[in-house]
């Protein structure tokens, strides 16, 4: 039997590459003769660069950039031909916000600007930036300032510093990127501000209290008016705390992250060659439909007329919702081994779950 293994990361425990290897290990215990094709996946968030490197090869360039509150962190650029792939979460991810001990209101995206400049200086003429998992909410102000944009107030120290900004000149930043094709890999449709904007939708998970949502949103609204109000209303402007807005202002083209990755790893072709497709993520719930890896993989499997099953840390949807997502069956790590073991030995636990699933699906 030919099995395509295409999971996302299990957030906080396993990378997508580690998850795929764990599933393969467990599956082979029961069905050692099955042919396994490992295709770790990502949607633009954490793991984006690693997944593309595993699929495309290329050269990895390690640079040191500024993180959310000015501390220095390592980040990686993947060069494949004239294209550079970046992962914004490496310099402004939620994990950096938590480790720095500061709040999102004073967190900036300057490091993403440094990464972008490093990619351009390396000779890339096309730069693809994965957006997702961010801990910032600055409308991309830090990135714009790093690229040379000027303003009559600070835009590089988080939204809390933007109160006095009335004008932003993007000319120097656009000139710095002249001749560069920018692609933002994101599945987020939110505008920058408003009821469905970056602050209201994603601010709480970044530690912005309910009593501060309206005030922070108003700060971004003023920043948008000073920069380009029309662009702030476009789909994707609210991605990664407004990094989408900054990149759209610089002429970036938006491409769904999961589609970019599935194309890069030739997932459709590999699914047609398989008898079964396996995907997975940390928590499988109905939000998985919003551009997440399991839904993207299941859609590819459906087009190839192949069944798709999911392995997850937790399964939080019923059979009807599961079918709506294109998943035949979903299996929970916590249900099999318990929460303590699932977090204490995630790779071993996922291997045990895969072995159990193989008993049902391998023939």
Secondary structure, 3 states (H helix, E strand, C coil): CEEEECCCCECCCECHHHHHHHHHHHHHHHCCCCEEEECCCCCCCCCHHHHHHHHHCCEEEEEEEECCCCCEEEEEEEEECCEEEEECHHHHEHHHHHHHCCCHHHCCCHHHHHHHHHHHHCCCCEEEEECCCECCCCCCHHHHHHCCCEECCCCCCCHHHCCCCCCEECHHHHHHCCCCEEEEECCCCCCCCCCCCHHHHHHHHHCCCHHHHHHHHHHHHHHHHHHCHHHHCCCCCCHHHHHHHHHHHCCCEEECHHHHHHHHCCHHHHHHCCCEEEEEEEEECHHHHCCCHHHHHHHHHHHCCCEEEEEEEEECCCHHHHHHCCCCEEEEHHHHHCHHHHHHCHHHHHHHHHHHHHHHHCC
